[in-house]
Amino acid sequence: MSASHPQAGQLPRGGSLLSNRLKEAGRALLAPLVRLAQRLGITPNRVTVIGFVVVAVAAGLVAMGQLLAGAIILVAGSLLDAVDGALARATGGTTPFGGFLDSTLDRAAEAILYAGLVIYFLRVDTDPIGPVVLALAALCGSFMVSYTRAKAEAIGVSASVGLAPRTERLVLVVAGIALAGLGIQFGLIGAIGIVAALSVATTIQRISHVQREMTGSPAVSRPDSSEER
């Protein structure tokens, strides 16, 4: 996330959909969980693994059609995903392996979640081809968003910019699952379609950003390596 705080209604080049102020407020709300984990002696890597398991359980519920329960548990898993990084910073335990594990399980969790959605569509839709293709497009786009940042960092360029990093994508998917659980099926289809479109846009933004960085043109500020993909 960029260190800048754009004014309401303005989105800087490469800025994400959720404002930095909103994300900082979310981190503040998680502070009690971070302190509790510290008191219990829970390590950031353990929180990462637990969060992955919780998301996998949520994906299983979604696959079985238990959408509201899946959305609620998915929120819990997402909170744990936010806690592990905050806990690592609070304890001074940020390590290269911790970052590697977090990124790897984040990608695995995304894949499992979309697999759950695909299974759900295959079970309940009379003509599931469209929704399944859309879900696969959103998954591929999400992976490309993460890959562009990872590849950029491998050549020494930070690329944590764009409209839809992981938090934004997850918020949209959770909202869509919850709407479908309330009987508004098109809400889920619409959310996945938006994720697919924003993932493509974000990938293009990151490619453009890296090109500017590599050619010495002005670009957005470089955030630290602990930020979301």
BAFIFI-887779 format. One record per residue (C-alpha): x, y, z; residue number from 1. Coordinates in nm, 4 decimals. Each point is the difference from the previous one (the first is absolute). Layout:
# BAFIFI-887779
<X->X	Y->Y	Z->Z	num->NUM> .
...
***
This chain:
# BAFIFI-887779
<X->0.0000	Y->0.0000	Z->0.0000	num->1> .
<X->0.1195	Y->0.3430	Z->-0.0800	num->2> .
<X->0.0935	Y->0.2296	Z->0.2809	num->3> .
<X->-0.2007	Y->0.2797	Z->-0.1562	num->4> .
<X->-0.3570	Y->0.0783	Z->0.1017	num->5> .
<X->-0.2045	Y->0.1156	Z->-0.3000	num->6> .
<X->-0.2940	Y->0.2278	Z->0.0519	num->7> .
<X->-0.3472	Y->-0.1466	Z->-0.0222	num->8> .
<X->-0.1072	Y->-0.0583	Z->-0.3550	num->9> .
<X->0.3540	Y->0.0097	Z->-0.1338	num->10> .
<X->0.1928	Y->-0.3102	Z->-0.0931	num->11> .
<X->0.3719	Y->0.0504	Z->-0.0633	num->12> .
<X->0.1714	Y->-0.1814	Z->-0.2804	num->13> .
<X->0.0354	Y->-0.3577	Z->0.1198	num->14> .
<X->-0.2137	Y->0.0644	Z->0.3109	num->15> .
<X->-0.2169	Y->-0.2825	Z->0.1348	num->16> .
<X->-0.3775	Y->0.0122	Z->0.0375	num->17> .
<X->0.0078	Y->-0.0047	Z->0.3804	num->18> .
<X->0.1558	Y->0.3115	Z->0.1496	num->19> .
<X->0.3068	Y->-0.0202	Z->0.2191	num->20> .
<X->-0.1972	Y->0.1654	Z->0.2799	num->21> .
<X->-0.2587	Y->-0.2785	Z->-0.0103	num->22> .
<X->0.2701	Y->-0.2664	Z->0.0025	num->23> .
<X->0.1769	Y->0.1669	Z->0.2920	num->24> .
<X->-0.3314	Y->0.0050	Z->0.1896	num->25> .
<X->-0.0339	Y->-0.3710	Z->-0.0643	num->26> .
<X->0.3474	Y->-0.0642	Z->0.1360	num->27> .
<X->-0.0864	Y->0.1975	Z->0.3120	num->28> .
<X->-0.3045	Y->-0.2203	Z->0.0565	num->29> .
<X->0.2238	Y->-0.3072	Z->-0.0188	num->30> .
<X->0.2374	Y->0.1292	Z->0.2676	num->31> .
<X->-0.1757	Y->-0.1899	Z->0.2860	num->32> .
<X->0.0351	Y->-0.3266	Z->-0.1939	num->33> .
<X->0.3687	Y->0.0691	Z->-0.0534	num->34> .
<X->0.0519	Y->0.0647	Z->0.3720	num->35> .
<X->-0.1922	Y->-0.3177	Z->0.0880	num->36> .
<X->0.2166	Y->-0.2056	Z->-0.2356	num->37> .
<X->0.3112	Y->0.1501	Z->0.1595	num->38> .
<X->-0.1184	Y->-0.0932	Z->0.3492	num->39> .
<X->-0.0786	Y->-0.3546	Z->-0.1113	num->40> .
<X->0.3397	Y->-0.0354	Z->-0.1649	num->41> .
<X->-0.1475	Y->-0.0753	Z->-0.3427	num->42> .
<X->0.2500	Y->0.0537	Z->-0.2799	num->43> .
<X->-0.0831	Y->0.1899	Z->-0.3207	num->44> .
<X->0.0647	Y->-0.3123	Z->-0.2093	num->45> .
<X->-0.2477	Y->-0.1975	Z->0.2074	num->46> .
<X->-0.2617	Y->0.2716	Z->-0.0529	num->47> .
<X->0.0707	Y->-0.0178	Z->-0.3734	num->48> .
<X->-0.0606	Y->-0.3751	Z->-0.0073	num->49> .
<X->-0.3141	Y->0.0250	Z->0.2141	num->50> .
<X->-0.1350	Y->0.2731	Z->-0.2270	num->51> .
<X->0.0579	Y->-0.2193	Z->-0.3039	num->52> .
<X->-0.1857	Y->-0.2902	Z->0.1617	num->53> .
<X->-0.2927	Y->0.2277	Z->0.0891	num->54> .
<X->-0.0242	Y->0.1257	Z->-0.3604	num->55> .
<X->0.0098	Y->-0.3599	Z->-0.1247	num->56> .
<X->-0.2910	Y->-0.0852	Z->0.2324	num->57> .
<X->-0.1905	Y->0.3026	Z->-0.1318	num->58> .
<X->0.0629	Y->-0.1111	Z->-0.3583	num->59> .
<X->-0.1373	Y->-0.3445	Z->0.0854	num->60> .
<X->-0.3171	Y->0.1572	Z->0.1402	num->61> .
<X->-0.0395	Y->0.2112	Z->-0.3127	num->62> .
<X->0.0409	Y->-0.3098	Z->-0.2174	num->63> .
<X->-0.2801	Y->-0.1695	Z->0.1955	num->64> .
<X->-0.2277	Y->0.3003	Z->-0.0419	num->65> .
<X->0.0287	Y->0.1305	Z->0.3580	num->66> .
<X->0.0738	Y->0.3479	Z->-0.1267	num->67> .
<X->-0.0767	Y->0.2181	Z->0.3011	num->68> .
<X->0.1970	Y->-0.2261	Z->0.2335	num->69> .
<X->0.2808	Y->-0.0107	Z->-0.2542	num->70> .
<X->0.0063	Y->0.3805	Z->-0.0258	num->71> .
<X->0.0139	Y->0.0417	Z->0.3779	num->72> .
<X->0.2816	Y->-0.2514	Z->0.0412	num->73> .
<X->0.1807	Y->0.1507	Z->-0.2970	num->74> .
<X->-0.0029	Y->0.3359	Z->0.1792	num->75> .
<X->0.1545	Y->-0.1701	Z->0.3049	num->76> .
<X->0.2716	Y->-0.1541	Z->-0.2144	num->77> .
<X->0.0680	Y->0.3351	Z->-0.1643	num->78> .
<X->0.0382	Y->0.1656	Z->0.3401	num->79> .
<X->0.2564	Y->-0.2611	Z->0.0968	num->80> .
<X->0.1832	Y->0.0714	Z->-0.3241	num->81> .
<X->0.0236	Y->0.3646	Z->0.1054	num->82> .
<X->0.1016	Y->-0.0891	Z->0.3558	num->83> .
<X->0.3075	Y->-0.2034	Z->-0.0964	num->84> .
<X->0.1779	Y->0.2940	Z->-0.1608	num->85> .
<X->-0.0909	Y->0.2366	Z->0.2824	num->86> .
<X->0.1144	Y->-0.2584	Z->0.2546	num->87> .
<X->0.3311	Y->-0.0464	Z->-0.1808	num->88> .
<X->0.0626	Y->0.3744	Z->0.0040	num->89> .
<X->-0.1032	Y->0.0319	Z->0.3656	num->90> .
<X->0.2320	Y->-0.2791	Z->0.1109	num->91> .
<X->0.2861	Y->0.0904	Z->-0.2295	num->92> .
<X->-0.0323	Y->-0.3457	Z->-0.1477	num->93> .
<X->-0.0254	Y->0.0920	Z->-0.3678	num->94> .
<X->0.2108	Y->-0.2524	Z->-0.1905	num->95> .
<X->0.0537	Y->-0.0835	Z->-0.3679	num->96> .
<X->-0.1518	Y->-0.3439	Z->0.0595	num->97> .
<X->-0.3036	Y->0.1557	Z->0.1689	num->98> .
<X->-0.0603	Y->0.2212	Z->-0.3007	num->99> .
<X->0.0486	Y->-0.2945	Z->-0.2338	num->100> .
<X->-0.2410	Y->-0.2181	Z->0.1972	num->101> .
<X->-0.2610	Y->0.2750	Z->0.0183	num->102> .
<X->0.0112	Y->0.0711	Z->-0.3743	num->103> .
<X->-0.0049	Y->-0.3682	Z->-0.0897	num->104> .
<X->-0.2986	Y->-0.0829	Z->0.2196	num->105> .
<X->-0.1811	Y->0.3116	Z->-0.1189	num->106> .
<X->0.0205	Y->-0.1291	Z->-0.3566	num->107> .
<X->-0.1059	Y->-0.3492	Z->0.1096	num->108> .
<X->-0.2944	Y->0.1449	Z->0.1950	num->109> .
<X->-0.1138	Y->0.1975	Z->-0.3047	num->110> .
<X->0.0176	Y->-0.3102	Z->-0.2163	num->111> .
<X->-0.1987	Y->-0.2056	Z->0.2507	num->112> .
<X->-0.2634	Y->0.2735	Z->0.0363	num->113> .
<X->-0.0558	Y->0.0219	Z->-0.3743	num->114> .
<X->-0.0071	Y->-0.3786	Z->-0.0212	num->115> .
<X->-0.2800	Y->0.0096	Z->0.2571	num->116> .
<X->-0.1849	Y->0.2548	Z->-0.2116	num->117> .
<X->0.0413	Y->-0.2130	Z->-0.3135	num->118> .
<X->-0.1362	Y->-0.3059	Z->0.1807	num->119> .
<X->-0.2920	Y->0.2096	Z->0.1261	num->120> .
<X->-0.0851	Y->0.1197	Z->-0.3514	num->121> .
<X->0.0242	Y->-0.3534	Z->-0.1376	num->122> .
<X->-0.2393	Y->-0.1211	Z->0.2683	num->123> .
<X->-0.2687	Y->0.2683	Z->-0.0127	num->124> .
<X->0.0023	Y->0.1553	Z->-0.3483	num->125> .
<X->-0.1852	Y->-0.1659	Z->-0.2849	num->126> .
<X->0.2489	Y->0.1597	Z->-0.2389	num->127> .
<X->0.3193	Y->0.0504	Z->0.2032	num->128> .
<X->0.2410	Y->0.0625	Z->-0.2888	num->129> .
<X->-0.0202	Y->0.3800	Z->0.0178	num->130> .
<X->0.0460	Y->0.0325	Z->0.3779	num->131> .
<X->0.2776	Y->-0.2620	Z->0.0005	num->132> .
<X->0.1901	Y->0.1784	Z->-0.2777	num->133> .
<X->-0.0436	Y->0.3287	Z->0.1860	num->134> .
<X->0.1325	Y->-0.1525	Z->0.3230	num->135> .
<X->0.3015	Y->-0.1424	Z->-0.1822	num->136> .
<X->0.0640	Y->0.3388	Z->-0.1620	num->137> .
<X->-0.0112	Y->0.1668	Z->0.3438	num->138> .
<X->0.2396	Y->-0.2601	Z->0.1407	num->139> .
<X->0.2455	Y->0.0338	Z->-0.2881	num->140> .
<X->-0.0177	Y->0.3790	Z->0.0220	num->141> .
<X->0.0592	Y->-0.0096	Z->0.3758	num->142> .
<X->0.3034	Y->-0.2206	Z->-0.0472	num->143> .
<X->0.1364	Y->0.2376	Z->-0.2647	num->144> .
<X->-0.0353	Y->0.2919	Z->0.2422	num->145> .
<X->0.2138	Y->-0.1863	Z->0.2526	num->146> .
<X->0.2453	Y->-0.1273	Z->-0.2609	num->147> .
<X->0.0702	Y->0.3451	Z->-0.1422	num->148> .
<X->0.0950	Y->0.1280	Z->0.3441	num->149> .
<X->0.2134	Y->-0.3052	Z->0.0792	num->150> .
<X->0.1792	Y->0.0194	Z->-0.3348	num->151> .
<X->0.0542	Y->0.3747	Z->0.0376	num->152> .
<X->0.1518	Y->-0.0484	Z->0.3443	num->153> .
<X->0.2280	Y->-0.2687	Z->-0.1431	num->154> .
<X->0.1544	Y->0.2653	Z->-0.2269	num->155> .
<X->0.0155	Y->0.2588	Z->0.2783	num->156> .
<X->-0.3164	Y->0.2009	Z->-0.0684	num->157> .
<X->-0.2910	Y->0.0407	Z->0.2410	num->158> .
<X->-0.3381	Y->-0.0445	Z->-0.1720	num->159> .
<X->-0.2560	Y->-0.0050	Z->0.2810	num->160> .
<X->-0.2251	Y->0.2404	Z->-0.1909	num->161> .
<X->-0.3311	Y->-0.0338	Z->-0.1784	num->162> .
<X->-0.3737	Y->0.0077	Z->0.0505	num->163> .
<X->-0.0521	Y->-0.3479	Z->0.1412	num->164> .
<X->0.2648	Y->-0.1641	Z->0.2180	num->165> .
<X->-0.1099	Y->-0.2950	Z->0.2128	num->166> .
<X->-0.2095	Y->0.1847	Z->0.2589	num->167> .
<X->-0.2182	Y->0.1684	Z->-0.2613	num->168> .
<X->-0.0512	Y->-0.3250	Z->-0.1902	num->169> .
<X->-0.0890	Y->-0.1872	Z->0.3170	num->170> .
<X->-0.2497	Y->0.2637	Z->0.1137	num->171> .
<X->-0.1784	Y->-0.0245	Z->-0.3352	num->172> .
<X->-0.0122	Y->-0.3800	Z->0.0046	num->173> .
<X->-0.1235	Y->-0.0159	Z->0.3605	num->174> .
<X->-0.2701	Y->0.2572	Z->-0.0777	num->175> .
<X->-0.1066	Y->-0.1995	Z->-0.3056	num->176> .
<X->-0.0170	Y->-0.3260	Z->0.1945	num->177> .
<X->-0.2058	Y->0.1663	Z->0.2739	num->178> .
<X->-0.2418	Y->0.1489	Z->-0.2550	num->179> .
<X->-0.0456	Y->-0.3392	Z->-0.1645	num->180> .
<X->-0.0602	Y->-0.1494	Z->0.3437	num->181> .
<X->-0.2828	Y->0.2530	Z->0.0402	num->182> .
<X->-0.1492	Y->-0.1105	Z->-0.3299	num->183> .
<X->0.1530	Y->0.2689	Z->-0.2218	num->184> .
<X->0.1873	Y->-0.2339	Z->-0.2333	num->185> .
<X->0.0961	Y->0.2657	Z->-0.2517	num->186> .
<X->0.1915	Y->0.1746	Z->0.2803	num->187> .
<X->0.2525	Y->-0.2847	Z->0.0036	num->188> .
<X->0.0295	Y->-0.0108	Z->-0.3784	num->189> .
<X->0.0426	Y->0.3759	Z->-0.0084	num->190> .
<X->0.2634	Y->-0.0021	Z->0.2745	num->191> .
<X->0.2055	Y->-0.2663	Z->-0.1760	num->192> .
<X->-0.0289	Y->0.1888	Z->-0.3287	num->193> .
<X->0.1226	Y->0.3192	Z->0.1671	num->194> .
<X->0.2927	Y->-0.1886	Z->0.1557	num->195> .
<X->0.0942	Y->-0.1414	Z->-0.3399	num->196> .
<X->-0.0116	Y->0.3438	Z->-0.1639	num->197> .
<X->0.1860	Y->0.1758	Z->0.2809	num->198> .
<X->0.2658	Y->-0.2716	Z->0.0083	num->199> .
<X->0.0731	Y->0.0586	Z->-0.3683	num->200> .
<X->0.0095	Y->0.3764	Z->0.0587	num->201> .
<X->0.2314	Y->-0.0418	Z->0.2995	num->202> .
<X->0.2345	Y->-0.2259	Z->-0.1941	num->203> .
<X->0.0225	Y->0.2606	Z->-0.2764	num->204> .
<X->0.0594	Y->0.2730	Z->0.2599	num->205> .
<X->0.2860	Y->-0.1951	Z->0.1526	num->206> .
<X->0.1604	Y->-0.0721	Z->-0.3362	num->207> .
<X->-0.0219	Y->0.3705	Z->-0.0844	num->208> .
<X->0.1405	Y->0.0931	Z->0.3400	num->209> .
<X->0.2982	Y->-0.2314	Z->-0.0401	num->210> .
<X->0.0647	Y->0.1378	Z->-0.3480	num->211> .
<X->0.0076	Y->0.3549	Z->0.1375	num->212> .
<X->0.2274	Y->-0.1058	Z->0.2832	num->213> .
<X->0.2386	Y->-0.1792	Z->-0.2307	num->214> .
<X->0.0136	Y->0.2936	Z->-0.2425	num->215> .
<X->0.0417	Y->0.2559	Z->0.2762	num->216> .
<X->-0.3357	Y->0.1700	Z->-0.0522	num->217> .
<X->-0.1935	Y->0.1357	Z->0.3006	num->218> .
<X->-0.2051	Y->-0.2634	Z->0.1803	num->219> .
<X->-0.1904	Y->-0.0499	Z->0.3209	num->220> .
<X->0.1843	Y->-0.0246	Z->0.3303	num->221> .
<X->0.1528	Y->-0.3344	Z->0.0922	num->222> .
<X->-0.1634	Y->-0.1710	Z->0.2972	num->223> .
<X->0.1777	Y->-0.2494	Z->0.2209	num->224> .
<X->0.0173	Y->-0.3686	Z->-0.0873	num->225> .
<X->-0.2410	Y->-0.1090	Z->0.2751	num->226> .
<X->-0.3070	Y->0.1231	Z->-0.1869	num->227> .
<X->-0.2697	Y->-0.2080	Z->-0.1551	num->228> .
<X->0.0124	Y->-0.1374	Z->-0.3503	num->229> .
***
